[in-house]
């Protein structure tokens, strides 16, 4: 009888950059594993797990047990595999794997003479696999920590069998030999889980159904004790043999982008400087005394200085470019007049309760006019004092 088993197909699930993926609390990242890869990446993987070989119908054909049929029953087994592959940014992955599978025999039933059968089968071979990893956030499912996948594979497997059986009448029957390599195929469903602390590393878990098509015959040798004879014959197998595999594994993608470091907390921005408040006090021509309206404005400025955080008060005096004197003498006269005007305003501020120590006065004469004029022109808006609260 020939028994065939499957080579584990490994999937490393990756996904396109996103988004997301990675880091940024807004949209969920694109498929987690492949964030940052623009042209794909190579990967490697290892996996192992539980192997369950379905019962196999056998037909002794020309063998010593007659026409049969009988059925091989199998016990627990294990599977181990390794893979290398390439993951594309769109979720498609191609890999090549090698695998080894082992299963213990349970018994051969029914047979004409009861007996106890022991032994095992070993299978080894390779598969070419194509898989697709689903990017759940792209389907509106905000689960970036898992990537389900589906896949198919095709390959070849060879199987070595050794199944000695002791019959109750003392006869010995041995089924054995190597079959294959033979064509094998598989269907895959599983999920991969990224390890966030190690970029490029993932844990995989999947179920695989493997079929072996048209397995070749094995050899049966029968030793009849009373007759001291050893007839042999072929042991035919059913057309398709199936094995169920449940595996877990690890995968590592090379050149995985490292997650961006968390931004350092930024200091709170300094509050913008408070805007200065300015009050204008106007004067009659060639005068430095305050009018009634000027005193009202000075009082408003003094009151405002107590309601806002004022660190200093600047009092700047100005004149127009006309004067009782002409030329350079007139400019010097106007500079002195602007200082007298600023001094008058400071004195009024102090009378209104403003500490003198916070008041600074300046006289700029006929410079910095509010209104540009021709020479020797009387302009009321240029005859002023500006009270600036800082």
C-alpha positions as CSV (number, residue, x, y, z in Angstrom):
1,X,0.0,0.0,0.0
2,X,1.2,3.4,-0.7
3,X,0.4,6.3,1.6
4,X,1.1,9.9,0.6
5,X,1.2,13.0,2.7
6,X,1.5,16.6,2.1
7,X,4.2,19.2,2.4
8,X,3.2,22.2,4.5
9,X,2.7,25.3,2.5
10,X,3.8,28.4,4.4
11,X,2.3,31.9,4.1
12,X,3.8,35.1,5.2
13,X,1.0,37.7,4.9
14,X,2.0,41.2,4.0
15,X,0.0,44.2,3.0
16,X,0.4,47.5,1.1
17,X,1.6,50.7,2.7
18,X,-0.9,52.9,4.1
19,X,-1.8,53.8,4.9
20,X,-1.5,52.5,7.3
21,X,-0.8,50.7,9.2
22,X,1.6,52.4,10.6
23,X,1.5,55.2,13.1
24,X,-1.1,58.0,13.4
25,X,-4.3,57.6,15.3
26,X,-6.5,58.6,12.4
27,X,-7.1,56.0,9.7
28,X,-6.2,52.4,10.4
29,X,-3.0,51.3,8.7
30,X,-3.0,49.4,5.5
31,X,-2.4,45.7,5.8
32,X,0.0,45.5,8.6
33,X,3.0,43.5,7.4
34,X,3.9,45.2,4.2
35,X,3.5,48.8,5.2
36,X,6.4,50.7,3.6
37,X,7.3,48.3,0.9
38,X,6.7,49.8,-2.6
39,X,8.1,46.9,-4.7
40,X,7.6,43.8,-2.6
41,X,10.0,42.0,-0.3
42,X,11.6,38.5,0.1
43,X,10.6,36.5,3.2
44,X,11.4,33.1,4.9
45,X,9.3,31.0,7.2
46,X,9.1,27.9,9.4
47,X,6.0,26.0,10.6
48,X,4.9,22.8,12.2
49,X,1.8,21.2,13.5
50,X,-0.6,18.3,13.6
51,X,-1.1,15.9,10.7
52,X,-4.3,13.8,10.3
53,X,-4.2,11.3,7.5
54,X,-7.6,10.0,6.4
55,X,-8.3,6.3,6.1
56,X,-7.0,4.8,2.8
57,X,-8.8,2.0,1.0
58,X,-6.4,-0.7,-0.3
59,X,-6.9,-3.5,-2.7
60,X,-4.4,-6.4,-2.5
61,X,-4.8,-7.1,-6.2
62,X,-2.3,-9.9,-6.8
63,X,-1.2,-9.9,-3.2
64,X,-1.4,-12.8,-0.8
65,X,-4.4,-11.5,1.0
66,X,-6.7,-11.9,-2.0
67,X,-8.9,-9.4,-3.7
68,X,-9.7,-7.4,-0.5
69,X,-10.7,-4.7,-0.1
70,X,-9.3,-3.5,3.2
71,X,-8.7,-0.1,4.8
72,X,-5.6,1.5,6.4
73,X,-6.4,3.5,9.5
74,X,-3.9,6.1,10.7
75,X,-3.1,7.6,14.0
76,X,-1.5,10.9,15.1
77,X,1.2,12.5,13.1
78,X,3.2,15.7,12.7
79,X,4.3,18.0,9.9
80,X,7.4,20.3,9.6
81,X,8.2,22.7,6.8
82,X,10.2,25.7,5.7
83,X,9.6,28.2,2.9
84,X,11.1,31.0,0.9
85,X,9.1,33.4,-1.1
86,X,8.3,36.9,-2.4
87,X,5.4,39.1,-1.2
88,X,4.1,41.7,-3.5
89,X,2.6,45.1,-2.3
90,X,-0.9,44.2,-3.5
91,X,-1.2,41.2,-1.1
92,X,-0.2,38.4,-3.6
93,X,2.5,36.1,-2.4
94,X,4.4,33.3,-4.1
95,X,6.6,30.8,-2.2
96,X,8.4,27.5,-2.6
97,X,8.5,25.1,0.4
98,X,9.9,21.8,1.4
99,X,8.1,19.6,3.9
100,X,8.4,16.4,5.9
101,X,5.3,14.6,7.3
102,X,5.1,11.6,9.6
103,X,2.1,9.4,10.6
104,X,1.7,6.3,12.8
105,X,-0.4,3.5,11.5
106,X,-3.5,2.5,13.6
107,X,-4.6,-0.8,12.0
108,X,-5.5,-2.6,8.8
109,X,-9.2,-3.5,8.7
110,X,-10.9,-5.7,7.8
111,X,-8.7,-8.7,6.9
112,X,-9.6,-12.4,6.6
113,X,-7.4,-13.2,9.6
114,X,-7.2,-10.6,12.5
115,X,-3.9,-9.3,13.6
116,X,-1.9,-6.4,14.9
117,X,-0.2,-4.0,12.6
118,X,2.5,-1.5,13.5
119,X,4.7,0.9,11.6
120,X,4.5,4.4,10.0
121,X,4.8,6.4,6.8
122,X,7.1,9.3,6.0
123,X,6.5,11.8,3.2
124,X,8.7,14.4,1.8
125,X,8.6,16.8,-1.1
126,X,8.0,20.3,-2.3
127,X,5.2,22.7,-3.3
128,X,4.8,25.9,-5.3
129,X,2.1,28.1,-3.6
130,X,0.1,31.2,-4.5
131,X,-1.7,33.1,-1.8
132,X,-3.6,36.3,-1.3
133,X,-3.6,38.3,2.0
134,X,-6.7,40.4,2.7
135,X,-6.2,44.0,3.8
136,X,-9.1,44.3,6.2
137,X,-9.0,48.1,6.7
138,X,-9.5,48.4,2.9
139,X,-12.7,46.5,3.2
140,X,-13.9,48.8,6.0
141,X,-12.9,46.4,8.8
142,X,-10.7,48.2,11.3
143,X,-8.5,45.3,12.3
144,X,-4.9,46.0,11.4
145,X,-3.5,43.4,13.8
146,X,-4.6,40.4,11.7
147,X,-4.4,39.5,8.0
148,X,-6.5,36.5,6.8
149,X,-5.4,34.7,3.7
150,X,-6.4,32.1,1.2
151,X,-4.2,30.1,-1.1
152,X,-3.6,27.1,-3.4
153,X,-0.6,25.0,-4.1
154,X,0.7,22.2,-6.3
155,X,3.8,19.9,-6.1
156,X,5.2,16.5,-5.7
157,X,5.6,14.1,-2.8
158,X,7.3,10.8,-2.2
159,X,6.2,8.4,0.5
160,X,8.1,5.6,2.3
161,X,6.0,3.1,4.2
162,X,6.9,0.3,6.5
163,X,3.9,-1.6,8.0
164,X,4.6,-5.0,9.5
165,X,1.6,-7.0,10.7
166,X,1.5,-10.1,13.0
167,X,-1.6,-12.2,12.3
168,X,-3.3,-14.2,15.0
169,X,-2.5,-17.5,13.3
170,X,1.2,-16.7,13.4
171,X,1.6,-15.5,9.8
172,X,3.5,-12.3,9.0
173,X,2.4,-9.7,6.5
174,X,4.5,-6.7,5.6
175,X,3.5,-3.8,3.4
176,X,6.3,-1.4,2.5
177,X,8.3,0.4,-0.1
178,X,8.6,3.9,-1.5
179,X,6.0,5.4,-3.8
180,X,6.4,8.5,-5.9
181,X,7.1,11.3,-6.3
182,X,3.5,11.8,-7.2
183,X,1.3,14.9,-8.0
184,X,-0.2,16.6,-4.9
185,X,-2.4,19.7,-4.5
186,X,-3.7,21.8,-1.6
187,X,-6.1,24.4,-0.4
188,X,-5.2,26.8,2.3
189,X,-7.0,29.1,4.7
190,X,-5.4,30.9,7.6
191,X,-4.4,34.2,9.3
192,X,-1.2,36.0,10.1
193,X,-0.5,38.2,13.1
194,X,2.3,40.8,13.1
195,X,4.7,41.1,16.1
196,X,4.7,44.8,16.6
197,X,8.0,44.8,18.6
198,X,9.9,43.2,15.7
199,X,9.3,44.8,12.3
200,X,8.9,42.1,9.6
201,X,8.1,39.3,12.0
202,X,4.7,37.6,12.0
203,X,3.0,34.5,13.6
204,X,0.9,32.4,11.2
205,X,-1.8,29.8,11.8
206,X,-3.7,27.9,9.1
207,X,-5.6,24.8,8.0
208,X,-4.6,22.9,4.8
209,X,-6.4,20.1,3.0
210,X,-3.9,18.2,0.8
211,X,-4.8,15.7,-1.9
212,X,-2.5,13.1,-3.5
213,X,-3.7,12.0,-6.9
214,X,-3.3,8.6,-8.4
215,X,-0.9,7.2,-5.9
216,X,1.2,4.4,-7.1
217,X,1.1,0.8,-5.7
218,X,3.2,-0.5,-2.8
219,X,4.5,-4.0,-2.3
220,X,3.0,-6.6,0.0
221,X,5.1,-9.5,1.3
222,X,3.4,-12.4,3.1
223,X,5.2,-15.1,5.1
224,X,3.1,-18.2,5.7
225,X,4.7,-20.0,8.6
226,X,3.3,-23.5,8.1
227,X,4.2,-23.5,4.4
228,X,7.4,-21.5,4.9
229,X,6.4,-19.5,1.8
230,X,6.9,-15.8,1.0
231,X,4.5,-14.8,-1.8
232,X,4.5,-11.1,-2.8
233,X,2.2,-8.8,-4.7
234,X,1.2,-5.3,-5.4
235,X,-1.1,-3.3,-3.0
236,X,-3.3,-0.9,-4.9
237,X,-4.5,2.4,-3.4
238,X,-7.6,4.6,-3.9
239,X,-7.3,7.3,-6.5
240,X,-7.1,10.3,-4.2
241,X,-5.7,10.3,-0.7
242,X,-6.4,13.2,1.7
243,X,-4.5,14.6,4.7
244,X,-5.6,17.4,7.0
245,X,-2.9,19.7,8.4
246,X,-3.2,22.2,11.3
247,X,0.0,24.4,11.5
248,X,1.4,27.4,13.3
249,X,4.6,29.1,12.2
250,X,6.8,32.2,12.1
251,X,7.7,34.3,9.2
252,X,10.2,37.1,8.7
253,X,10.2,39.7,5.9
254,X,13.6,41.2,5.1
255,X,14.0,45.0,4.7
256,X,11.0,45.7,6.9
257,X,10.6,49.4,7.6
258,X,11.1,50.4,11.2
259,X,8.2,52.2,12.8
260,X,8.6,55.9,12.9
261,X,9.7,57.1,16.4
262,X,7.0,58.7,18.5
263,X,7.2,62.4,18.2
264,X,8.7,64.1,21.2
265,X,6.2,66.1,23.2
266,X,6.3,69.7,22.1
267,X,6.4,72.5,24.6
268,X,3.3,74.6,24.7
269,X,3.7,77.6,22.4
270,X,4.5,80.8,24.1
271,X,1.5,83.1,24.2
272,X,1.7,85.9,21.7
273,X,2.8,89.2,23.1
274,X,0.0,91.4,24.1
275,X,-0.8,94.1,21.6
276,X,0.2,97.7,22.7
277,X,-2.7,100.1,23.2
278,X,-2.2,103.6,21.9
279,X,-4.0,106.9,22.9
280,X,-3.6,110.2,20.9
281,X,-3.7,113.6,22.6
282,X,-3.8,116.6,20.3
283,X,-2.5,120.1,21.0
284,X,-3.1,123.6,19.7
285,X,-0.4,125.3,17.6
286,X,2.7,126.1,19.6
287,X,1.1,125.1,22.9
288,X,2.0,122.4,25.4
289,X,-1.0,122.7,27.8
290,X,-3.8,120.2,27.8
291,X,-7.3,121.0,26.5
292,X,-10.4,119.6,28.3
293,X,-10.7,116.9,25.7
294,X,-7.0,116.0,26.0
295,X,-7.5,115.5,29.8
296,X,-10.3,113.1,29.1
297,X,-8.2,111.0,26.8
298,X,-5.3,111.0,29.3
299,X,-7.8,109.8,32.0
300,X,-9.0,107.0,29.8
301,X,-5.4,105.9,29.2
302,X,-4.7,106.0,33.0
303,X,-7.8,103.9,33.7
304,X,-6.9,101.4,31.0
305,X,-3.4,100.9,32.4
306,X,-5.0,99.4,35.6
307,X,-7.3,97.0,33.7
308,X,-4.6,95.4,31.5
309,X,-1.2,93.9,32.3
310,X,0.9,97.0,31.7
311,X,4.6,96.8,32.2
312,X,5.5,100.3,31.0
313,X,3.9,103.4,29.5
314,X,5.6,105.3,26.7
315,X,4.7,108.9,26.1
316,X,6.0,110.3,22.8
317,X,5.6,114.0,21.8
318,X,5.5,115.4,18.2
319,X,4.9,118.7,16.4
320,X,4.1,119.7,12.9
321,X,6.8,121.3,10.7
322,X,5.7,124.9,11.2
323,X,7.3,127.0,13.9
324,X,7.7,130.6,15.2
325,X,11.3,130.2,14.1
326,X,12.6,129.1,10.7
327,X,15.2,126.7,9.5
328,X,17.3,124.6,11.8
329,X,16.4,126.8,14.7
330,X,12.7,126.0,14.1
331,X,13.4,122.2,14.1
332,X,15.3,122.5,17.5
333,X,12.5,124.6,18.9
334,X,9.9,122.0,17.8
335,X,11.9,119.2,19.4
336,X,11.8,121.0,22.7
337,X,8.1,121.7,22.2
338,X,7.4,118.0,21.7
339,X,9.2,117.2,25.0
340,X,7.2,119.8,26.8
341,X,4.0,118.3,25.5
342,X,5.1,114.7,26.6
343,X,6.0,116.1,30.0
344,X,2.5,117.7,30.3
345,X,0.8,114.3,29.5
346,X,3.1,112.4,32.0
347,X,2.2,114.9,34.8
348,X,-1.5,114.4,34.0
349,X,-1.1,110.6,34.1
350,X,0.5,110.8,37.5
351,X,-2.4,113.0,38.7
352,X,-4.7,110.3,37.5
353,X,-3.0,107.6,39.6
354,X,-0.3,106.2,37.3
355,X,3.1,105.6,39.0
356,X,5.7,107.8,37.5
357,X,8.3,105.1,37.5
358,X,6.5,103.2,34.7
359,X,6.3,106.3,32.4
360,X,9.0,107.1,29.9
361,X,8.8,110.3,27.8
362,X,10.4,111.1,24.4
363,X,10.3,114.1,22.1
364,X,10.6,113.6,18.4
365,X,9.8,117.1,17.2
366,X,8.6,117.3,13.6
367,X,9.8,113.8,12.7
368,X,7.3,110.9,12.1
369,X,4.3,112.9,11.1
370,X,0.9,111.3,10.9
371,X,0.0,113.3,7.8
372,X,2.6,114.2,5.2
373,X,2.6,117.9,4.4
374,X,4.6,120.6,2.6
375,X,7.2,122.6,4.6
376,X,6.0,125.0,7.2
377,X,2.5,123.7,7.2
378,X,0.3,123.7,10.3
379,X,-1.3,120.3,10.6
380,X,-3.4,119.5,13.8
381,X,-3.0,115.7,13.5
382,X,0.8,116.1,13.7
383,X,0.7,118.2,16.9
384,X,0.2,115.3,19.2
385,X,1.4,113.0,22.0
386,X,1.1,109.3,21.7
387,X,0.4,107.3,25.0
388,X,1.4,103.7,24.4
389,X,0.6,101.1,27.0
390,X,3.0,98.1,26.8
